[in-house]
Amino acid sequence: MTNPFDAMRVGPDSTSTSGSSVCSTSSPPSVQHTCSQLIKEGLKLTIQTKRKNNMSPALTDEPTAKPHHRSEEVRLLLTFVDSATNEDEERRRRRRERNKIAATKCRLKKRERTVNLVQESEILETQNHDLKSQIQELETERRQLIDMLSVHGRSCSKMPYTSVVSPAPYQECYTQQCNSSSSVETSPANYSAGYQSPYCKVIQISLH
């Protein structure tokens, strides 16, 4: 069996040896980490130095000139927008003017067409009224002629009396007398024989 007091006697020495061992075991990772960090920082500095050396003066001055360049671009953009807006406004104004002119021409054409149609309708109405008046006049003359023919047919002594009916054809008697130059020669013998120099010619007329 081991004596517990022996462990107590050797305790400080053992603790010191254990601490040193712990320190010896824990110190290498911290040194490695520090070395890796230093290497990384050195590489970064080297890369940045190379970049600065390789960059041109124009590129190095770019950050300082960039605000001015941007303001110039903004000013040019605003100028272009203003000019485009003015051109669009002018284009719209011209389009409105053309539309107004076209609408005015269309209204004038419609008005002229309406006036022509009204005048033509008035002319046609006048012609229609005149034709109706002529029809009435012709109808009146037709009735007068029918009445005259019927009266003359009843009073004519050179032809046998024929009753006149309105739907049937009418007869008109024309009496022509012979003059001295007629081809028919009259003599007392002819008169004694009952020859009549005037003759009656019957013409049938159909009136519709």
MITI-363203 format. One line per 8 residues: number of its first residue (from 1); their letters; for each residue x, y, z of N, C-alpha, C, O. Coordinates in nm, 2 decimals. Example, Ala and Ser with C-alpha at 12.3 -4.5 7.8 and 13.67 -1.06 7.14 Angstrom:
% residues 2
1> as> 1.32 -0.57 0.78 1.23 -0.45 0.78 1.32 -0.33 0.78 1.42 -0.33 0.85  1.28 -0.22 0.71 1.37 -0.11 0.71 1.29 0.00 0.79 1.34 0.11 0.80
//
This chain:
% residues 208
1> mtnpfdam> 0.08 -0.12 0.00 0.00 0.00 0.00 0.09 0.12 0.00 0.20 0.12 0.05  0.04 0.22 -0.06 0.11 0.35 -0.06 0.07 0.44 0.05 -0.05 0.43 0.10  0.15 0.52 0.09 0.12 0.61 0.20 0.07 0.74 0.15 0.13 0.80 0.06  -0.04 0.79 0.20 -0.10 0.91 0.15 -0.01 1.03 0.18 -0.01 1.13 0.11  0.06 1.02 0.29 0.15 1.13 0.32 0.27 1.15 0.23 0.32 1.26 0.21  0.31 1.03 0.16 0.41 1.04 0.06 0.36 1.13 -0.05 0.44 1.20 -0.11  0.24 1.11 -0.08 0.19 1.19 -0.19 0.19 1.34 -0.16 0.21 1.43 -0.24  0.16 1.37 -0.03 0.16 1.51 0.02 0.29 1.56 0.02 0.31 1.68 -0.01
9> rvgpdsts> 0.40 1.48 0.05 0.53 1.53 0.05 0.58 1.57 -0.09 0.65 1.67 -0.11  0.55 1.49 -0.17 0.59 1.51 -0.31 0.50 1.59 -0.39 0.51 1.61 -0.51  0.40 1.65 -0.32 0.29 1.72 -0.39 0.34 1.85 -0.45 0.31 1.86 -0.57  0.42 1.94 -0.39 0.46 2.06 -0.45 0.55 2.03 -0.57 0.54 2.09 -0.68  0.64 1.94 -0.55 0.73 1.91 -0.67 0.65 1.85 -0.78 0.67 1.88 -0.90  0.56 1.76 -0.75 0.48 1.70 -0.86 0.39 1.81 -0.92 0.37 1.80 -1.05  0.34 1.90 -0.85 0.25 2.00 -0.90 0.33 2.09 -0.99 0.29 2.14 -1.10  0.46 2.12 -0.95 0.54 2.21 -1.03 0.58 2.14 -1.16 0.58 2.20 -1.27
17> tsgssvcs> 0.61 2.01 -1.15 0.64 1.93 -1.27 0.52 1.92 -1.36 0.53 1.92 -1.48  0.40 1.90 -1.30 0.28 1.89 -1.38 0.25 2.02 -1.45 0.20 2.03 -1.56  0.27 2.13 -1.37 0.24 2.27 -1.43 0.34 2.29 -1.54 0.30 2.35 -1.65  0.46 2.26 -1.53 0.56 2.28 -1.63 0.52 2.20 -1.76 0.54 2.24 -1.87  0.48 2.08 -1.73 0.44 1.99 -1.84 0.32 2.05 -1.91 0.31 2.05 -2.03  0.22 2.10 -1.83 0.10 2.16 -1.89 0.14 2.28 -1.97 0.09 2.30 -2.08  0.23 2.37 -1.92 0.28 2.48 -1.99 0.35 2.45 -2.12 0.34 2.51 -2.22  0.43 2.34 -2.10 0.50 2.30 -2.22 0.41 2.24 -2.33 0.44 2.26 -2.45
25> tssppsvq> 0.30 2.18 -2.29 0.21 2.13 -2.38 0.12 2.24 -2.44 0.08 2.23 -2.56  0.08 2.34 -2.36 -0.01 2.44 -2.41 0.06 2.56 -2.48 0.00 2.62 -2.56  0.19 2.58 -2.46 0.26 2.69 -2.53 0.28 2.67 -2.68 0.27 2.77 -2.75  0.31 2.55 -2.73 0.33 2.54 -2.87 0.21 2.58 -2.96 0.23 2.65 -3.06  0.08 2.55 -2.93 -0.03 2.60 -3.01 -0.04 2.75 -3.01 -0.07 2.81 -3.12  -0.02 2.82 -2.91 -0.02 2.97 -2.91 0.09 3.03 -3.00 0.07 3.13 -3.06  0.20 2.97 -2.99 0.31 3.02 -3.08 0.28 2.99 -3.23 0.31 3.08 -3.31  0.23 2.88 -3.25 0.19 2.85 -3.39 0.08 2.94 -3.44 0.08 2.99 -3.56
33> htcsqlik> -0.01 2.97 -3.35 -0.12 3.06 -3.39 -0.07 3.20 -3.42 -0.10 3.27 -3.52  0.03 3.24 -3.33 0.09 3.38 -3.35 0.17 3.38 -3.48 0.17 3.48 -3.55  0.24 3.28 -3.50 0.32 3.27 -3.63 0.23 3.28 -3.75 0.26 3.35 -3.85  0.12 3.20 -3.75 0.03 3.20 -3.86 -0.03 3.34 -3.88 -0.05 3.39 -3.99  -0.06 3.41 -3.77 -0.12 3.54 -3.78 -0.02 3.64 -3.84 -0.05 3.72 -3.93  0.11 3.63 -3.80 0.21 3.72 -3.85 0.23 3.69 -4.00 0.25 3.78 -4.08  0.23 3.57 -4.03 0.25 3.53 -4.18 0.14 3.59 -4.26 0.16 3.65 -4.37  0.01 3.58 -4.21 -0.10 3.63 -4.28 -0.09 3.78 -4.30 -0.12 3.84 -4.41
41> eglkltiq> -0.06 3.85 -4.19 -0.05 4.00 -4.20 0.06 4.04 -4.29 0.05 4.13 -4.37  0.17 3.97 -4.29 0.28 4.00 -4.39 0.24 3.98 -4.53 0.27 4.06 -4.62  0.17 3.87 -4.56 0.12 3.85 -4.69 0.02 3.96 -4.73 0.03 4.01 -4.85  -0.07 4.00 -4.65 -0.16 4.11 -4.68 -0.09 4.24 -4.71 -0.12 4.30 -4.81  0.02 4.27 -4.63 0.09 4.39 -4.66 0.16 4.38 -4.79 0.17 4.48 -4.86  0.22 4.27 -4.82 0.29 4.25 -4.95 0.19 4.27 -5.06 0.23 4.33 -5.16  0.08 4.20 -5.05 -0.02 4.21 -5.16 -0.07 4.36 -5.18 -0.08 4.40 -5.30  -0.10 4.43 -5.07 -0.14 4.57 -5.08 -0.03 4.65 -5.14 -0.06 4.74 -5.22
49> tkrknnms> 0.09 4.63 -5.11 0.20 4.71 -5.16 0.22 4.68 -5.31 0.24 4.78 -5.39  0.21 4.56 -5.35 0.22 4.53 -5.50 0.10 4.59 -5.57 0.12 4.65 -5.68  -0.02 4.59 -5.51 -0.13 4.65 -5.58 -0.11 4.80 -5.60 -0.14 4.86 -5.70  -0.06 4.87 -5.49 -0.04 5.01 -5.50 0.07 5.04 -5.60 0.06 5.14 -5.67  0.17 4.96 -5.61 0.27 4.98 -5.71 0.23 4.96 -5.85 0.27 5.03 -5.94  0.14 4.86 -5.87 0.09 4.83 -6.00 -0.02 4.93 -6.05 -0.05 4.94 -6.17  -0.09 5.00 -5.96 -0.20 5.09 -6.00 -0.14 5.21 -6.07 -0.04 5.26 -6.03  -0.21 5.26 -6.17 -0.17 5.38 -6.25 -0.21 5.51 -6.17 -0.30 5.50 -6.08
57> paltdept> -0.15 5.62 -6.20 -0.19 5.74 -6.13 -0.33 5.78 -6.16 -0.40 5.84 -6.07  -0.38 5.75 -6.28 -0.52 5.79 -6.30 -0.61 5.71 -6.21 -0.71 5.76 -6.16  -0.58 5.58 -6.19 -0.66 5.50 -6.10 -0.65 5.54 -5.96 -0.74 5.54 -5.88  -0.52 5.58 -5.92 -0.51 5.63 -5.78 -0.58 5.76 -5.76 -0.63 5.79 -5.65  -0.59 5.85 -5.86 -0.66 5.97 -5.85 -0.81 5.96 -5.87 -0.88 6.05 -5.85  -0.85 5.84 -5.90 -1.00 5.82 -5.94 -1.08 5.85 -5.82 -1.19 5.92 -5.83  -1.05 5.80 -5.70 -1.14 5.83 -5.58 -1.16 5.98 -5.56 -1.27 6.02 -5.52  -1.05 6.06 -5.58 -1.07 6.20 -5.56 -1.15 6.27 -5.67 -1.22 6.36 -5.64
65> akphhrse> -1.13 6.22 -5.79 -1.20 6.28 -5.91 -1.34 6.22 -5.93 -1.42 6.27 -6.01  -1.37 6.12 -5.86 -1.50 6.05 -5.88 -1.62 6.14 -5.85 -1.71 6.14 -5.93  -1.62 6.21 -5.74 -1.74 6.29 -5.71 -1.76 6.40 -5.82 -1.88 6.42 -5.86  -1.66 6.46 -5.86 -1.67 6.56 -5.97 -1.73 6.50 -6.10 -1.81 6.55 -6.17  -1.67 6.38 -6.13 -1.72 6.31 -6.25 -1.86 6.27 -6.24 -1.94 6.28 -6.33  -1.90 6.23 -6.12 -2.04 6.19 -6.10 -2.13 6.31 -6.11 -2.24 6.30 -6.17  -2.09 6.42 -6.06 -2.18 6.54 -6.07 -2.19 6.58 -6.21 -2.29 6.63 -6.26  -2.08 6.57 -6.29 -2.08 6.60 -6.43 -2.18 6.51 -6.51 -2.26 6.55 -6.59
73> evrllltf> -2.18 6.38 -6.47 -2.27 6.29 -6.53 -2.42 6.32 -6.50 -2.51 6.32 -6.58  -2.44 6.36 -6.37 -2.58 6.40 -6.33 -2.62 6.52 -6.41 -2.74 6.53 -6.45  -2.53 6.62 -6.42 -2.57 6.74 -6.49 -2.60 6.71 -6.64 -2.70 6.76 -6.69  -2.51 6.63 -6.70 -2.54 6.59 -6.84 -2.67 6.51 -6.85 -2.75 6.53 -6.95  -2.70 6.42 -6.76 -2.82 6.35 -6.76 -2.94 6.44 -6.75 -3.04 6.42 -6.82  -2.94 6.54 -6.66 -3.05 6.63 -6.64 -3.07 6.72 -6.76 -3.18 6.74 -6.80  -2.96 6.76 -6.83 -2.97 6.83 -6.95 -3.03 6.75 -7.06 -3.12 6.80 -7.13  -2.99 6.63 -7.07 -3.05 6.54 -7.17 -3.20 6.52 -7.15 -3.28 6.52 -7.24
81> vdsatned> -3.24 6.50 -7.02 -3.38 6.48 -6.98 -3.46 6.61 -7.02 -3.57 6.60 -7.07  -3.40 6.72 -6.99 -3.47 6.85 -7.02 -3.49 6.87 -7.17 -3.60 6.90 -7.21  -3.38 6.84 -7.24 -3.40 6.85 -7.39 -3.50 6.75 -7.44 -3.58 6.78 -7.53  -3.49 6.63 -7.39 -3.59 6.53 -7.44 -3.73 6.57 -7.40 -3.83 6.55 -7.48  -3.75 6.63 -7.28 -3.88 6.67 -7.24 -3.93 6.79 -7.33 -4.05 6.79 -7.37  -3.84 6.88 -7.36 -3.88 6.99 -7.46 -3.91 6.93 -7.59 -4.01 6.98 -7.65  -3.84 6.84 -7.64 -3.87 6.78 -7.77 -4.00 6.71 -7.77 -4.08 6.72 -7.86  -4.03 6.63 -7.66 -4.16 6.56 -7.65 -4.27 6.66 -7.65 -4.37 6.64 -7.71
89> eerrrrrr> -4.25 6.77 -7.57 -4.35 6.87 -7.56 -4.38 6.94 -7.70 -4.50 6.96 -7.73  -4.27 6.97 -7.77 -4.29 7.02 -7.91 -4.36 6.93 -8.00 -4.44 6.96 -8.08  -4.32 6.80 -7.99 -4.39 6.70 -8.07 -4.53 6.68 -8.04 -4.62 6.67 -8.13  -4.57 6.68 -7.91 -4.71 6.68 -7.87 -4.79 6.80 -7.92 -4.90 6.79 -7.96  -4.72 6.92 -7.91 -4.79 7.04 -7.96 -4.82 7.03 -8.11 -4.93 7.07 -8.15  -4.72 6.98 -8.19 -4.74 6.97 -8.33 -4.85 6.87 -8.36 -4.93 6.89 -8.45  -4.85 6.76 -8.28 -4.95 6.66 -8.31 -5.09 6.71 -8.28 -5.19 6.69 -8.35  -5.10 6.79 -8.17 -5.23 6.86 -8.14 -5.27 6.95 -8.25 -5.39 6.96 -8.29
97> ernkiaat> -5.18 7.03 -8.30 -5.21 7.12 -8.41 -5.26 7.04 -8.53 -5.36 7.08 -8.59  -5.19 6.94 -8.57 -5.24 6.86 -8.68 -5.37 6.80 -8.66 -5.46 6.79 -8.75  -5.40 6.75 -8.54 -5.53 6.69 -8.51 -5.64 6.80 -8.52 -5.75 6.77 -8.56  -5.61 6.92 -8.47 -5.71 7.03 -8.48 -5.74 7.06 -8.63 -5.86 7.08 -8.66  -5.63 7.07 -8.71 -5.66 7.10 -8.85 -5.74 6.99 -8.92 -5.83 7.02 -8.99  -5.70 6.86 -8.89 -5.78 6.75 -8.95 -5.92 6.75 -8.90 -6.01 6.72 -8.98  -5.95 6.78 -8.77 -6.08 6.78 -8.72 -6.16 6.89 -8.79 -6.28 6.88 -8.82  -6.10 7.01 -8.81 -6.17 7.12 -8.87 -6.20 7.09 -9.02 -6.31 7.12 -9.06
105> kcrlkkre> -6.11 7.03 -9.09 -6.14 6.99 -9.23 -6.25 6.88 -9.23 -6.34 6.89 -9.32  -6.25 6.79 -9.14 -6.36 6.69 -9.14 -6.49 6.75 -9.11 -6.59 6.72 -9.17  -6.50 6.85 -9.01 -6.63 6.92 -8.99 -6.67 7.00 -9.10 -6.79 7.00 -9.13  -6.58 7.06 -9.17 -6.62 7.14 -9.29 -6.67 7.05 -9.40 -6.77 7.09 -9.47  -6.61 6.94 -9.42 -6.66 6.84 -9.52 -6.80 6.79 -9.49 -6.89 6.78 -9.57  -6.82 6.76 -9.36 -6.95 6.71 -9.32 -7.06 6.82 -9.34 -7.17 6.79 -9.38  -7.02 6.94 -9.30 -7.12 7.05 -9.32 -7.15 7.07 -9.46 -7.27 7.09 -9.50  -7.05 7.07 -9.55 -7.07 7.09 -9.69 -7.16 6.98 -9.75 -7.25 7.00 -9.83
113> rtvnlvqe> -7.13 6.85 -9.71 -7.21 6.74 -9.75 -7.36 6.76 -9.71 -7.45 6.72 -9.78  -7.37 6.80 -9.58 -7.51 6.82 -9.53 -7.58 6.93 -9.61 -7.70 6.91 -9.64  -7.52 7.04 -9.64 -7.58 7.15 -9.72 -7.62 7.10 -9.85 -7.72 7.13 -9.90  -7.53 7.02 -9.92 -7.56 6.97 -10.05 -7.68 6.87 -10.05 -7.76 6.88 -10.14  -7.68 6.79 -9.95 -7.80 6.70 -9.94 -7.93 6.78 -9.91 -8.03 6.74 -9.97  -7.92 6.88 -9.83 -8.04 6.96 -9.81 -8.09 7.03 -9.93 -8.21 7.03 -9.97  -7.99 7.09 -10.01 -8.03 7.15 -10.13 -8.09 7.05 -10.24 -8.18 7.08 -10.30  -8.03 6.93 -10.24 -8.07 6.83 -10.34 -8.21 6.79 -10.30 -8.30 6.77 -10.38
121> seiletqn> -8.24 6.77 -10.17 -8.37 6.73 -10.12 -8.48 6.84 -10.15 -8.59 6.80 -10.19  -8.44 6.96 -10.14 -8.53 7.07 -10.17 -8.56 7.07 -10.32 -8.68 7.09 -10.36  -8.46 7.05 -10.40 -8.48 7.05 -10.55 -8.58 6.93 -10.58 -8.67 6.95 -10.67  -8.55 6.81 -10.52 -8.63 6.70 -10.55 -8.78 6.72 -10.50 -8.87 6.68 -10.57  -8.80 6.78 -10.39 -8.93 6.81 -10.34 -9.00 6.91 -10.44 -9.12 6.89 -10.47  -8.93 7.01 -10.49 -8.99 7.10 -10.58 -9.03 7.03 -10.71 -9.14 7.05 -10.77  -8.94 6.95 -10.76 -8.97 6.87 -10.88 -9.09 6.78 -10.86 -9.18 6.76 -10.95  -9.09 6.72 -10.75 -9.21 6.63 -10.71 -9.34 6.71 -10.71 -9.44 6.66 -10.76
129> hdlksqiq> -9.33 6.82 -10.65 -9.46 6.91 -10.64 -9.50 6.95 -10.78 -9.62 6.95 -10.82  -9.40 6.99 -10.87 -9.44 7.03 -11.01 -9.49 6.91 -11.08 -9.59 6.93 -11.16  -9.44 6.79 -11.07 -9.49 6.68 -11.14 -9.63 6.64 -11.09 -9.71 6.60 -11.17  -9.66 6.65 -10.96 -9.79 6.63 -10.91 -9.89 6.73 -10.97 -10.00 6.69 -11.01  -9.85 6.85 -10.98 -9.93 6.96 -11.04 -9.96 6.93 -11.18 -10.08 6.94 -11.23  -9.86 6.88 -11.26 -9.88 6.85 -11.40 -9.97 6.73 -11.41 -10.05 6.72 -11.50  -9.96 6.63 -11.32 -10.05 6.52 -11.33 -10.19 6.56 -11.30 -10.28 6.51 -11.37  -10.21 6.65 -11.21 -10.35 6.70 -11.18 -10.41 6.77 -11.30 -10.52 6.76 -11.34
137> eleterrq> -10.32 6.86 -11.36 -10.37 6.93 -11.48 -10.40 6.84 -11.60 -10.50 6.85 -11.66  -10.32 6.74 -11.62 -10.34 6.64 -11.73 -10.47 6.56 -11.70 -10.55 6.53 -11.79  -10.49 6.52 -11.57 -10.61 6.45 -11.54 -10.73 6.54 -11.56 -10.84 6.49 -11.61  -10.72 6.67 -11.53 -10.84 6.76 -11.55 -10.87 6.77 -11.70 -10.98 6.77 -11.75  -10.76 6.79 -11.78 -10.78 6.80 -11.93 -10.84 6.67 -11.99 -10.92 6.67 -12.08  -10.79 6.56 -11.93 -10.85 6.43 -11.98 -11.00 6.42 -11.95 -11.07 6.38 -12.04  -11.04 6.46 -11.83 -11.18 6.46 -11.80 -11.26 6.55 -11.89 -11.37 6.52 -11.94  -11.20 6.67 -11.91 -11.27 6.77 -12.00 -11.28 6.71 -12.14 -11.39 6.73 -12.20
145> lidmlsvh> -11.18 6.65 -12.20 -11.19 6.59 -12.33 -11.29 6.48 -12.34 -11.36 6.47 -12.43  -11.30 6.40 -12.23 -11.40 6.29 -12.23 -11.54 6.35 -12.23 -11.62 6.30 -12.30  -11.56 6.46 -12.15 -11.69 6.52 -12.15 -11.72 6.58 -12.29 -11.84 6.57 -12.34  -11.62 6.65 -12.35 -11.65 6.71 -12.48 -11.68 6.60 -12.59 -11.77 6.62 -12.67  -11.61 6.49 -12.58 -11.63 6.38 -12.68 -11.77 6.32 -12.66 -11.84 6.29 -12.76  -11.81 6.31 -12.54 -11.94 6.25 -12.51 -12.05 6.34 -12.56 -12.15 6.29 -12.62  -12.04 6.47 -12.54 -12.14 6.57 -12.58 -12.14 6.58 -12.74 -12.25 6.58 -12.80  -12.02 6.58 -12.80 -12.02 6.59 -12.94 -12.07 6.46 -13.01 -12.13 6.47 -13.11
153> grscskmp> -12.05 6.35 -12.95 -12.10 6.22 -13.00 -12.25 6.22 -13.00 -12.31 6.16 -13.09  -12.31 6.28 -12.90 -12.46 6.28 -12.90 -12.52 6.38 -13.00 -12.63 6.36 -13.05  -12.45 6.49 -13.02 -12.50 6.60 -13.11 -12.46 6.59 -13.25 -12.50 6.67 -13.34  -12.37 6.50 -13.29 -12.32 6.49 -13.42 -12.43 6.43 -13.51 -12.48 6.32 -13.48  -12.47 6.50 -13.62 -12.58 6.45 -13.71 -12.52 6.38 -13.83 -12.60 6.32 -13.91  -12.39 6.38 -13.85 -12.33 6.31 -13.97 -12.30 6.17 -13.95 -12.26 6.10 -14.04  -12.32 6.12 -13.83 -12.30 5.98 -13.79 -12.41 5.93 -13.71 -12.47 6.01 -13.63  -12.43 5.80 -13.72 -12.54 5.75 -13.63 -12.50 5.77 -13.48 -12.39 5.76 -13.44
161> ytsvvspa> -12.60 5.79 -13.41 -12.58 5.81 -13.26 -12.53 5.68 -13.20 -12.58 5.57 -13.21  -12.42 5.70 -13.13 -12.36 5.59 -13.06 -12.34 5.64 -12.91 -12.27 5.74 -12.88  -12.39 5.56 -12.83 -12.38 5.59 -12.69 -12.23 5.58 -12.64 -12.16 5.48 -12.68  -12.18 5.68 -12.57 -12.04 5.68 -12.53 -12.04 5.63 -12.39 -12.10 5.68 -12.30  -11.96 5.53 -12.37 -11.93 5.47 -12.24 -11.79 5.50 -12.20 -11.70 5.49 -12.29  -11.77 5.54 -12.08 -11.63 5.59 -12.05 -11.52 5.49 -12.06 -11.41 5.52 -12.10  -11.54 5.36 -12.03 -11.43 5.27 -12.04 -11.40 5.23 -12.19 -11.29 5.19 -12.22  -11.50 5.25 -12.28 -11.49 5.20 -12.42 -11.41 5.31 -12.50 -11.40 5.42 -12.45
169> pyqecytq> -11.36 5.28 -12.62 -11.30 5.38 -12.71 -11.40 5.48 -12.75 -11.52 5.45 -12.76  -11.35 5.61 -12.77 -11.44 5.72 -12.80 -11.42 5.75 -12.95 -11.32 5.72 -13.01  -11.53 5.80 -13.00 -11.53 5.84 -13.14 -11.54 5.99 -13.16 -11.61 6.06 -13.09  -11.46 6.04 -13.25 -11.46 6.18 -13.27 -11.48 6.21 -13.42 -11.42 6.14 -13.50  -11.57 6.30 -13.44 -11.62 6.32 -13.58 -11.56 6.46 -13.63 -11.58 6.56 -13.57  -11.48 6.45 -13.73 -11.42 6.57 -13.79 -11.49 6.59 -13.93 -11.49 6.51 -14.01  -11.54 6.71 -13.95 -11.60 6.75 -14.07 -11.51 6.84 -14.15 -11.47 6.94 -14.11  -11.48 6.79 -14.27 -11.39 6.87 -14.36 -11.47 6.90 -14.49 -11.54 6.82 -14.55
177> qcnssssv> -11.47 7.03 -14.52 -11.54 7.08 -14.64 -11.44 7.08 -14.76 -11.32 7.11 -14.74  -11.49 7.05 -14.88 -11.41 7.06 -15.00 -11.40 7.20 -15.05 -11.50 7.27 -15.05  -11.29 7.24 -15.09 -11.27 7.37 -15.16 -11.27 7.35 -15.31 -11.29 7.24 -15.36  -11.24 7.46 -15.38 -11.24 7.46 -15.52 -11.14 7.37 -15.58 -11.16 7.32 -15.69  -11.03 7.35 -15.51 -10.92 7.26 -15.57 -10.93 7.12 -15.53 -10.84 7.04 -15.55  -11.04 7.08 -15.47 -11.06 6.94 -15.43 -11.07 6.85 -15.55 -11.12 6.89 -15.65  -11.03 6.73 -15.53 -11.04 6.63 -15.64 -11.18 6.58 -15.66 -11.20 6.52 -15.77  -11.27 6.60 -15.57 -11.41 6.56 -15.59 -11.48 6.68 -15.65 -11.49 6.78 -15.58
185> etspanys> -11.54 6.66 -15.76 -11.61 6.76 -15.83 -11.76 6.75 -15.80 -11.82 6.64 -15.81  -11.82 6.86 -15.77 -11.96 6.86 -15.73 -12.04 6.92 -15.85 -11.99 7.01 -15.92  -12.15 6.86 -15.88 -12.24 6.90 -15.99 -12.39 6.89 -15.94 -12.42 6.82 -15.84  -12.48 6.95 -16.02 -12.62 6.94 -15.98 -12.67 6.80 -15.99 -12.76 6.76 -15.91  -12.61 6.72 -16.08 -12.65 6.58 -16.08 -12.61 6.51 -15.95 -12.69 6.43 -15.90  -12.49 6.54 -15.91 -12.45 6.48 -15.78 -12.54 6.52 -15.67 -12.57 6.44 -15.58  -12.57 6.65 -15.67 -12.66 6.69 -15.56 -12.80 6.63 -15.57 -12.86 6.59 -15.47  -12.84 6.62 -15.70 -12.97 6.55 -15.72 -12.97 6.41 -15.68 -13.07 6.35 -15.64
193> agyqspyc> -12.85 6.35 -15.70 -12.84 6.20 -15.66 -12.82 6.19 -15.51 -12.81 6.07 -15.46  -12.81 6.30 -15.45 -12.80 6.29 -15.30 -12.65 6.28 -15.25 -12.63 6.25 -15.14  -12.56 6.32 -15.34 -12.42 6.33 -15.30 -12.39 6.45 -15.21 -12.44 6.56 -15.24  -12.32 6.42 -15.11 -12.29 6.53 -15.01 -12.14 6.55 -15.02 -12.05 6.46 -15.00  -12.10 6.68 -15.05 -11.96 6.71 -15.06 -11.89 6.70 -14.92 -11.78 6.65 -14.91  -11.95 6.76 -14.81 -11.88 6.74 -14.68 -11.89 6.59 -14.65 -12.00 6.53 -14.67  -11.79 6.54 -14.58 -11.80 6.40 -14.54 -11.75 6.40 -14.39 -11.68 6.48 -14.34  -11.79 6.29 -14.33 -11.76 6.28 -14.19 -11.66 6.16 -14.18 -11.69 6.05 -14.22
201> kviqislh> -11.55 6.19 -14.11 -11.45 6.09 -14.09 -11.45 6.05 -13.94 -11.44 6.14 -13.85  -11.46 5.93 -13.92 -11.47 5.88 -13.78 -11.34 5.82 -13.74 -11.28 5.73 -13.80  -11.28 5.87 -13.63 -11.16 5.82 -13.58 -11.18 5.78 -13.44 -11.23 5.85 -13.35  -11.14 5.66 -13.41 -11.15 5.60 -13.28 -11.02 5.63 -13.20 -10.91 5.61 -13.24  -11.04 5.69 -13.08 -10.93 5.73 -13.00 -10.95 5.66 -12.86 -11.05 5.66 -12.80  -10.84 5.60 -12.83 -10.84 5.53 -12.69 -10.77 5.62 -12.60 -10.65 5.65 -12.61  -10.84 5.66 -12.49 -10.78 5.74 -12.39 -10.76 5.65 -12.26 -10.86 5.59 -12.22  -10.65 5.66 -12.21 -10.62 5.58 -12.09 -10.59 5.68 -11.98 -10.57 5.63 -11.86
//
